Amino acid sequence: MVQGACSAETTITTEGCRSCHEPEARPADHLEIAHASVALTCTDCHGGRAEGQTIAEAHVLRPAQAVSLRASSRDELAKLEKAYVQFVNPSHPIAAPAGCGSGSPQSPGFAGCHQSVVDRSRFSVHATNVGLTMIPRFDANLINLRPPTVGVVGVTNDSFQPSIAPRYTYRGLSALPLPDLREAAASDPRPYLDLALSKACTGCHLSVAGAVDETTAHRGSGCASCHVPYAPDGVSLSKDPLIERTPGHLERHEIGRTPSDVACERCHATSARIGPSFRGWREASAADAPGVAKSEVPGFNRPAGAYVVDEDPTNRFDETPPDVHQAAGMTCSDCHFGRDVHGTGHLEANMGRETGIECEDCHGTFDTPAMADESGAFRSTGGDPLARLQLEGGRVVFKSADGRTREVVQVSEVGGNENFVGSHDSASHAELECYACHNGWMQNYYRVDRILDLRAVSRSPLDGAQSPGQVRDVNQVVAIDRLHLGINVDGRIGTFMVRNELLTVLAPCQLDEPGCELPEGEVVPRRVWVDGWFGRSSEQRPGLSWSPVFQHTVPDSSRARACSACHPTASGANLAQVRGVYGFGTGEFFATHPITQERVDLTRMIGPAGTSSVAIGTLLAKPVPFERIQRALAVQAPR
């Protein structure tokens, strides 16, 4: 759509793009310089023809049959010409080699662009969405293997060589197929679950960001997902007089080297709920007490009231405090950069395998402080340079983006009482992640009702078709005071998060049919076609979701987990709670399978002998070995 200063037939001056996008008639309005560090022209990134004499000649025009790029589905995007995609968004994965990589014309004396980052990012979990395409489908036996086979988009690593590639990396992924509802039935609703997963979980990653509903397009796609600012409503504040003031446009025409926390939170507010947890908020549930204090303003792309910010406003105690790093003013990108965001250059099975930062990289181990390499640089476990970590006067310090210098506590140098020393004893706790104890609270969802409403129509992020089925999740049973431990993808004991999603399918019906109802406030009659269903994996384990996660709720040292969280006291009064930590179940919350009438404990991960009793679809994740649990239960917690 052409508007404002120029029209399709307007002759462009010798100033090229800026003659319209920064016209002389409006000298106060200066189009933001997108890439200030390098003297690039508009066409270096966006393509088009700077020498064109009209808008039609200068622009890459939208194909006649194409919907807007922001509203395009995965399959629609694949059919668009790369030149058009580049013109609209040079950072989109389809166009990034030309827009951000080595294919971009370079200014004199500048070489390289970002091709290596473009190459790595193609295989990153941020791009493939492999965790969400694989894990819930394995849990429900839609896929029968844990190693990744499908992503939102198909991708192949042509340089993959099995003999030298790191373990648990892969040659390629096929594109997630469209759900096939021909075999869907109330007695086997797996295809309905596939439809719900496809509609709810495929439109928010680098390749298909914002494809479901343009009115919710509050982030970009590709590199722009993180490096270009978007307002919460997706409406632009750019000085460009021609940009449309409708949702789905960048806030400013600028590229930031360091992504903002908001850019991270817009995606990481879902799934493991890391964004809200880091800030000290938990997601609201249907069972919340009337007295809880809920968010008064929209946050994390959710409406006001979607989060609980204070469990009990009448006391002076914050039950869900923000992470100590967040409270100190640190940002997501202070810890996560390099491989954590751009990937390893290999196709990994899940985000845990891709993450390279560890607590010990800054705080050292029980026995040794954090140390620089021969060159004097600190590095993460994954090999990325920790540029903000430096040695001053023999002390490890952190130079934050806000200019402050903070000394970094070294675990090996911290004194304390006998319990502290015992807790940091390598002989007994070396296989634990730091956050196994250093987590202030954990948000566990023992029951979430995933509702697929076939009475309503929505657009598929995969093929763009309008089809029956809108998805919403209702948190029914949520707790913040439970701790669960298991073996994570690094082979260490860390925290596990519970998110048991039970499928309900609502179908349209006629009121004179048996079982048809019209709830108050609704206009279309419904039948509860499937009511609280959960699948069984190919290993015949209930498809309940237990997965390793670092919850990002690190408290100050005075609020670390007590020894009695994982070890019984002399009286044994806490034994049931301790057994629950390792997954034996507490018997508090149950669900009954609507078809088999199987009754399962929603707090249980393992059976009496310590073997897994649920699917655990995350590759390499598993319960704590039974022998290790027995050792922990044999240790008496100090008073």
MIVEX-432401 format. One line per 3 residues: number of its first residue (from 1); their letters; for each residue x, y, z of C-alpha. Coordinates in steps of 0.02 Angstrom, whole numbers, plus 32768, in hexadecimal, padded with zeros to 4 digits. Layout:
<zakes>
NUM> a> X:Y:Z  ...
</zakes>
This chain:
<zakes>
1> mvq> 8000:8000:8000  804B:80A7:7FCB  8018:8140:802B
4> gac> 8052:81EA:8069  80E2:823F:8010  80EC:81D6:7F72
7> sae> 807B:8175:7EFE  809B:80E7:7E86  80B4:8160:7DF5
10> tti> 811A:81E2:7E53  81C6:81FF:7E09  824D:81DC:7E8A
13> tte> 82D6:825D:7EA2  838E:8234:7E9F  8386:8216:7F5B
16> gcr> 8335:816F:7F38  82D1:811C:7FC3  82E2:81AF:8039
19> sch> 828A:8225:7FC2  81E8:81D2:7FF9  8211:8185:80A1
22> epe> 8269:8222:80E1  8227:82AE:8072  826F:835E:8075
25> arp> 81C3:83A0:809D  81D2:8355:814A  8283:837C:8183
28> adh> 8258:835A:823A  8231:82A6:8211  82CD:8240:81F7
31> lei> 82B9:818A:81CD  831A:8128:824C  83C2:80E5:8210
34> aha> 83AC:802A:821C  8462:7FF4:821D  84C1:808A:8261
37> sva> 8567:802E:8277  857B:800E:81BC  8554:8083:812A
40> ltc> 84D7:8016:80CE  8457:8056:8053  839F:8028:805A
43> tdc> 83AF:7FB0:7FC8  8446:7F59:8014  83CD:7F0C:8090
46> hgg> 8322:7F18:8040  834D:7EFD:7F8A  82E5:7F58:7F09
49> rae> 832E:7FD4:7E8D  8377:8076:7ED1  8381:80B7:7E1E
52> gqt> 82C8:809C:7DFE  826D:813A:7DC6  81C2:810C:7E0D
55> iae> 8183:80AE:7EA5  8152:801C:7E36  8202:8014:7DEE
58> ahv> 825B:802A:7E94  81F3:7FB3:7EFE  81E2:7EF6:7EF8
61> lrp> 8125:7EF0:7EE8  80B8:7E78:7F45  8085:7DE1:7EDB
64> aqa> 7FD1:7DEB:7EA3  7F98:7D52:7F06  8001:7D71:7FA2
67> vsl> 7FBD:7DA3:804A  802B:7E14:80B2  80CF:7DC9:80EA
70> ras> 809E:7DDD:81A0  7FFF:7D79:8187  804A:7CF2:8119
73> srd> 804D:7C3E:8152  80E1:7BC9:8144  80A8:7B82:809D
76> ela> 8079:7C2C:8057  8124:7C72:8086  817A:7BE4:802B
79> kle> 8124:7C16:7F88  8157:7CCD:7F8E  81E9:7D0E:7F2A
82> kay> 8282:7D2C:7F95  8294:7DDB:7F4D  81E8:7E0D:7F8F
85> vqf> 8209:7DC0:803B  82AF:7E1B:8044  825E:7EC0:8013
88> vnp> 81E1:7EB4:80A2  8252:7E62:8124  830A:7E49:80F7
91> shp> 8323:7DE2:8194  82A0:7D5D:8173  82F3:7CB0:8165
94> iaa> 82BE:7CA4:80AF  8319:7D47:8085  839E:7D54:810D
97> pag> 8430:7D16:80A1  8413:7DAA:802D  83D4:7E27:80AE
100> cgs> 8445:7E04:8143  84C5:7D8B:80FF  8551:7D8A:8081
103> gsp> 84D9:7DAA:7FF1  84BE:7E5C:8029  8522:7EE0:7FC9
106> qsp> 85A7:7F20:803D  85E3:7FD1:805A  869A:7FF8:802D
109> gfa> 8715:7FA7:80A3  8692:7F3E:80FB  868F:7E83:80E8
112> gch> 8636:7DF0:8136  8586:7E28:8162  8531:7DA3:81CE
115> qsv> 8531:7D07:8162  8578:7C98:81EB  84EC:7CCC:825F
118> vdr> 846B:7CB1:81D6  84B0:7C02:81B8  84AE:7BD2:826F
121> srf> 8403:7C1B:8290  83B2:7BAE:8209  83D1:7B16:8275
124> svh> 83AE:7B64:831F  831E:7B2D:838B  82DE:7BE0:837F
127> atn> 82C5:7BC2:82C4  8290:7B0C:82BF  821E:7B0F:8358
130> vgl> 824F:7A58:8369  8229:7A50:8423  8172:7A7A:8409
133> tmi> 815E:7A18:8368  81A6:7979:83B3  8192:796A:8470
136> prf> 80D4:7979:8485  80BA:790C:83EC  812B:7884:8433
139> dan> 80CE:788C:84D8  8029:7869:847E  8070:77E8:8403
142> lin> 805A:7857:836A  8115:7839:8353  816A:779C:8394
145> lrp> 821F:77D8:83A7  8271:785A:8417  82FC:788C:839D
148> ptv> 82BB:791C:8332  826F:78F8:8289  81FE:798F:8266
151> gvv> 8206:7A4A:827B  818D:7AD6:8250  81F0:7AE6:81AE
154> gvt> 825C:7A64:815B  8318:7A7D:8162  83B3:7A19:812F
157> nds> 8465:7A2E:816B  84C6:7A03:80CE  856C:7A05:812A
160> fqp> 8534:7984:81AA  85AF:78F3:81BB  8578:786F:8239
163> sia> 862B:7838:825C  8662:78E2:829C  85BF:7939:82CC
166> pry> 859D:794E:8387  852F:78C8:83D5  8475:78E8:83D1
169> tyr> 847C:795B:833A  8423:7934:8297  842A:7948:81DA
172> gls> 837F:7993:81C1  82C8:79A7:81EC  8232:7993:817D
175> alp> 81A9:7A16:8181  811F:79F2:81FD  808F:79A9:8197
178> lpd> 7FE0:79EE:819F  7F6E:7996:821B  7F08:790A:81CE
181> lre> 7E5B:7906:821C  7E16:7877:81B3  7E36:77FB:8240
184> aaa> 7E04:7870:82CD  7D84:7829:8345  7D50:783D:83F9
187> sdp> 7D9C:7791:8419  7E45:77C6:83D1  7E54:7885:83D3
190> rpy> 7F0D:788C:83A9  7EEA:78E6:8303  7E89:7969:8365
193> ldl> 7F20:7982:83D5  7F8E:7992:833B  7F1A:7A19:82FA
196> als> 7F1F:7A75:83A1  7FDD:7A6D:83A9  7FED:7AA8:82F5
199> kac> 7F7D:7B3E:830F  7FBF:7B6E:83BA  807A:7B4A:83AD
202> tgc> 80BB:7B69:82FD  80A1:7C22:82DE  8118:7C71:835A
205> hls> 81C9:7C46:8322  8244:7C95:82AA  8200:7C4D:8209
208> vag> 8145:7C6B:8220  813B:7CF4:82A4  8094:7D4C:82B0
211> avd> 8041:7CE4:8229  7FA1:7CB9:8285  7F56:7D63:82A2
214> ett> 7F9E:7E05:8262  7F4F:7E66:82F1  7FC4:7E0C:836A
217> ahr> 8061:7E2C:8302  80C7:7E7B:838D  816D:7E30:8357
220> gsg> 81CD:7E16:82B8  8208:7D78:8264  82B8:7D3C:8242
223> cas> 8341:7DAB:8289  82C0:7E34:82A6  826C:7DC5:832A
226> chv> 82F5:7DF8:83A2  8357:7E87:8355  82CE:7EFF:831C
229> pya> 825B:7F54:839C  819F:7F39:8393  811E:7F92:83FF
232> pdg> 80A6:7F28:8467  8018:7F4F:83EF  8083:7F3A:8354
235> vsl> 8061:7FED:831B  80F6:804D:82D8  813B:80ED:8323
238> skd> 81BB:8101:8298  81DB:81AC:824B  81BF:815E:81A0
241> pli> 8125:81BD:8160  80F2:812C:80F0  80EE:809D:816B
244> ert> 8041:805D:8193  8007:807E:8246  7FB7:7FD4:8259
247> pgh> 7FEB:7F3B:82BF  8079:7ED4:8278  80FB:7F5C:825A
250> ler> 81A0:7F80:82AF  81A1:8004:8336  823C:805A:82EF
253> hei> 82A6:803C:8254  833C:8009:82BE  83A3:7F6C:82D9
256> grt> 83E4:7F4E:8388  847F:7EE6:83A7  843B:7EAD:844F
259> psd> 8385:7E73:8458  831A:7EBE:84DF  82CD:7E55:8569
262> vac> 8223:7E7A:851C  8259:7E29:8479  8288:7D8A:84D8
265> erc> 81EE:7D89:8545  8173:7D92:84B5  819D:7CDE:848A
268> hat> 81DE:7C9D:852F  8141:7CD1:858E  80F3:7C2D:8554
271> sar> 8136:7B7B:8559  81A3:7B7E:85F7  8160:7C2A:862C
274> igp> 8212:7C6A:8643  81ED:7D21:861F  8167:7D39:86A5
277> sfr> 81C6:7CCD:8722  8265:7D35:870B  81FF:7DD0:8738
280> gwr> 81A6:7D7D:87CA  80FB:7D5F:877D  809C:7CBD:876D
283> eas> 8013:7C93:86F2  7F64:7C9F:873A  7EF6:7C04:874A
286> aad> 7E3E:7BDE:8758  7E56:7BAB:880F  7EA7:7C4C:884A
289> apg> 7E6B:7C8E:88F1  7E09:7D32:88E8  7E8E:7D91:8949
292> vak> 7F21:7D7D:88D3  7F63:7E1B:8880  7F5F:7E0D:87C3
295> sev> 7FB6:7E74:873F  7F5C:7F18:8722  7FA6:7F36:8676
298> pgf> 7FC3:7EC4:85E1  8066:7E65:85E8  80C3:7DDF:8586
301> nrp> 8042:7DEF:84FA  7FB7:7DC3:8572  7F28:7E31:85AF
304> aga> 7F20:7E83:865A  7EFB:7E03:86E1  7F54:7D75:8689
307> yvv> 7FDF:7D6E:870C  7FE6:7D68:87C9  8066:7DE3:880B
310> ded> 8045:7DC7:88C5  7FFB:7D2A:8911  7FC9:7D82:89B2
313> ptn> 7FC6:7E42:89B2  7FA0:7E44:8A6D  804D:7E09:8AA0
316> rfd> 80FA:7E53:8A86  8141:7DB9:8A34  8150:7DA0:8978
319> etp> 8129:7CEA:8955  8166:7CFB:88A1  81FA:7D73:88A5
322> pdv> 8255:7DA1:8805  82F5:7D48:87DB  8388:7D93:883A
325> hqa> 83DF:7DBC:8795  8346:7E18:8755  8337:7E77:87F9
328> agm> 83ED:7EAC:87E6  83C7:7EF8:873C  8410:7E70:86CE
331> tcs> 83BF:7E46:8628  83A1:7DA6:85C5  8430:7DCC:854F
334> dch> 84AC:7DDF:85DE  84A9:7D21:85E9  845E:7CE6:8544
337> fgr> 84B7:7D0D:84A1  851C:7CB2:841E  84E7:7BFB:8414
340> dvh> 8458:7C18:848E  83FD:7C83:840E  844D:7C5C:8365
343> gtg> 8467:7BA3:8381  84FE:7B34:8378  8502:7B1F:82BC
346> hle> 84B7:7A72:82D2  8405:7A33:82DA  83E9:7A14:8393
349> anm> 8359:79B4:83E2  8322:7A37:8460  834D:7ADF:84AC
352> gre> 83A9:7A8F:853D  8427:7A43:84C6  8442:7AEC:8474
355> tgi> 8458:7B55:8511  8510:7B72:853B  850E:7BDF:85D6
358> ece> 851D:7B8F:8683  851C:7BDC:8731  85CF:7B9F:874C
361> dch> 860C:7C08:86B9  85FA:7CA4:8724  85F4:7C63:87D7
364> gtf> 8671:7BD4:87CD  865F:7B28:8818  865F:7AEB:88CC
367> dtp> 871C:7AD9:88C1  8759:7B57:883F  872B:7C0B:8815
370> ama> 86FE:7C3D:8764  879D:7C4B:86FD  87D1:7CA0:865C
373> des> 8827:7C41:85D0  88DA:7C5C:8593  88A6:7CF7:8535
376> gaf> 8859:7D45:85D0  87A6:7D2D:8594  871D:7CD8:85F6
379> rst> 86B2:7C5F:8592  860E:7C05:85A9  8604:7B49:85B2
382> ggd> 85C6:7B51:84FE  8661:7BB1:84C8  861B:7C61:84B3
385> pla> 8688:7CEF:84F5  8642:7D40:8592  8676:7DF1:8565
388> rlq> 8620:7E3F:85FB  8681:7DD1:8674  872B:7E17:86A2
391> leg> 87B4:7E06:8723  87DA:7EA4:8789  884F:7EA2:881C
394> grv> 8847:7DE7:8824  8789:7DE9:8831  870B:7DB0:87AE
397> vfk> 8699:7E41:8780  8606:7E58:870A  85FE:7EF4:869C
400> sad> 8546:7F0B:8675  84F9:7F69:85E4  84C2:7FF4:8659
403> grt> 8579:801A:8681  8579:7FD1:8730  85FF:7F5C:8770
406> rev> 85CC:7ED1:87E6  8639:7E54:883D  8603:7DA3:8813
409> vqv> 85F2:7D30:88A9  8663:7C97:889C  8616:7BFF:88EF
412> sev> 86BF:7BB8:8922  86E6:7C54:8986  8644:7C65:89E6
415> ggn> 864B:7C2F:8A9A  85BA:7BF6:8B03  857C:7B7E:8B85
418> enf> 858C:7AC2:8B81  84ED:7AAE:8B1B  852C:7B28:8A97
421> vgs> 85D2:7ACE:8A89  857A:7A25:8A7C  8505:7A66:89F6
424> hds> 859A:7A99:898B  85F9:79F7:89A1  8630:79B0:88F9
427> ash> 8626:78FE:893A  856B:7907:8955  8527:7991:88E5
430> ael> 859D:79A1:8851  851D:7955:87DB  849A:79D9:8808
433> ecy> 8478:7A75:87A3  848C:7B0F:8811  83D5:7B38:87F3
436> ach> 839D:7A90:8839  83AC:7AE8:88E1  83B5:7B9E:88AC
439> ngw> 8303:7BB5:8870  828C:7C22:88D2  81EB:7BD8:888D
442> mqn> 81B0:7B69:87FF  8110:7B7C:879D  80CA:7ACE:8779
445> yyr> 802A:7AB0:8716  7FE4:7A0C:8754  7F4B:7A1F:86E6
448> vdr> 7F31:7A8F:8650  7E94:7A7A:85E7  7EC2:7A90:8530
451> ild> 7E1D:7AB7:84DB  7E09:7AA0:8420  7D65:7AF4:83F0
454> lra> 7D2A:7AB3:8348  7C98:7B2D:8348  7D0F:7BBB:831B
457> vsr> 7D7D:7BD2:8284  7E33:7C0B:8287  7EC3:7C17:820D
460> spl> 7F4C:7B95:820A  7FFF:7BD6:8219  8035:7B44:81AC
463> dga> 7FCE:7B56:810D  7F68:7BF3:812C  7EC0:7B9B:8119
466> qsp> 7E2B:7BCE:8181  7DEE:7B32:81D8  7D88:7B00:8271
469> gqv> 7DE6:7B08:8313  7E1A:7B90:838C  7E8C:7B65:841C
472> rdv> 7E91:7BA9:84CC  7EE5:7B68:856A  7E98:7B74:8617
475> nqv> 7F0A:7B5B:86AC  7EA8:7AF2:8729  7F26:7AB5:87AB
478> vai> 7FC3:7B1D:87C5  8040:7B1D:8855  80D9:7B88:8877
481> drl> 8120:7B33:8911  814C:7A87:88CA  81F9:7A4F:8895
484> hlg> 8217:79C1:8819  82C2:797E:87E7  82FD:7910:8759
487> inv> 8390:78F5:86E4  839A:797E:8661  83E3:7976:85B2
490> dgr> 8492:799A:85F5  8489:7901:8665  847C:7967:8706
493> igt> 83F6:796F:878C  838D:7A09:876E  82DD:7A4B:8780
496> fmv> 824D:7A00:871C  81AD:7A5D:86F2  8103:7A08:86EB
499> rne> 8086:7A3F:8667  8001:79BB:8650  7F91:79EE:85BF
502> llt> 7EEC:7990:85B1  7E8D:79A2:850E  7DD7:79D6:8505
505> vla> 7D80:79E2:845C  7CDF:7A45:8449  7C78:7A1C:83AE
508> pcq> 7BE0:7A77:8366  7B37:7A21:8377  7A7A:7A38:8371
511> lde> 7A23:7A5B:8414  79A8:79CD:83F9  7A37:794E:83F5
514> pgc> 7A62:78EF:8495  7AF5:793E:84F0  7AE9:79E3:8494
517> elp> 7AEB:7A7F:8501  7AF1:7B3A:84F3  7B54:7B83:8586
520> ege> 7B24:7C2C:85C8  7B75:7CB9:8566  7B97:7C4E:84CC
523> vvp> 7B37:7C54:8428  7B67:7BB0:83D3  7B2F:7B0A:8420
526> rrv> 7BB9:7A91:844A  7BDA:79DD:8473  7C70:79AC:84DD
529> wvd> 7CB6:7932:845D  7D56:790D:84BE  7D63:7933:8578
532> gwf> 7E0E:793B:85CA  7E6D:78BF:855D  7F26:7898:856B
535> grs> 7F86:7823:84FA  8002:7798:8515  80AE:7799:84C7
538> seq> 80EF:7710:8456  813D:76C9:84F5  808D:76BE:853E
541> rpg> 80AA:7741:85C3  8028:77C9:85E8  804D:7863:8580
544> lsw> 805D:78D9:8613  80DF:7960:8601  8179:7963:8671
547> spv> 820D:79C0:8628  82B2:7A08:8663  82B3:7AC5:8674
550> fqh> 8317:7B4D:86C8  8287:7BB4:870D  82ED:7C56:8721
553> tvp> 82B3:7C76:87D4  835D:7C7C:8828  8344:7CCA:88D6
556> dss> 83C2:7D21:8943  842E:7CA9:89A7  83BF:7CB3:8A41
559> rar> 832C:7C65:89E2  837E:7BCF:8990  8324:7B29:89A9
562> acs> 833D:7ADF:8A55  838D:7A34:8A6A  82E4:79F3:8AA1
565> ach> 829F:7A12:89F2  82FD:7979:89B2  832B:7919:8A50
568> pta> 82B6:78D9:8AD9  82BF:7920:8B88  82DD:78B6:8C22
571> sga> 8222:78AB:8C43  81FA:787C:8B8F  816D:78FC:8B8D
574> nla> 81A4:793C:8AE3  81C1:7892:8A92  8128:789B:8A20
577> qvr> 815E:7947:89E2  8210:790C:89C5  81D7:7873:8964
580> gvy> 816F:78E8:88F9  820D:7948:88CB  8252:78AE:8874
583> gfg> 81AE:7886:881E  815E:77FF:888A  80C0:7867:8890
586> tge> 8060:78B7:891F  7FB1:787A:88F3  7F6A:792A:88F7
589> ffa> 7F2E:7940:8844  7EE4:78B8:87D5  7E99:78AB:8728
592> thp> 7E2D:7821:86DF  7E42:77F1:8629  7D98:780C:85D4
595> itq> 7DA5:776D:856B  7E08:76ED:85D0  7DD4:7731:867A
598> erv> 7E8B:7724:86AC  7EA9:7790:8746  7F54:77E2:874B
601> dlt> 7FAE:7847:87CF  7FDA:78ED:877D  8069:7905:87F9
604> rmi> 80BF:785F:87CF  8153:7849:875A  8197:77A0:8792
607> gpa> 8157:76FA:87D3  8186:76A5:8878  8227:765F:882E
610> gts> 825E:7708:87E8  8237:76E7:8731  81DE:776B:86CC
613> sva> 8121:7764:86D4  8104:77F2:8658  813D:7811:85A5
616> igt> 81C9:7895:85BE  81DB:78C1:8507  8279:792C:851D
619> lla> 830D:78CE:84D3  838D:789E:855B  831D:78D6:85EB
622> kpv> 82EE:7853:866C  82C7:783B:8725  8351:783E:87A7
625> pfe> 8399:778D:87B1  8346:7725:8838  83EA:7704:8891
628> riq> 840D:77C0:889A  835F:77DF:88DF  837A:775A:8964
631> ral> 841D:77AE:8997  83C5:7855:89A7  8338:780A:8A0E
634> avq> 83B7:77B9:8A82  8405:7861:8AAE  83B2:78B7:8B40
637> apr> 8396:7972:8B2C  83E5:79D9:8BB7  8376:7A36:8C2E
</zakes>
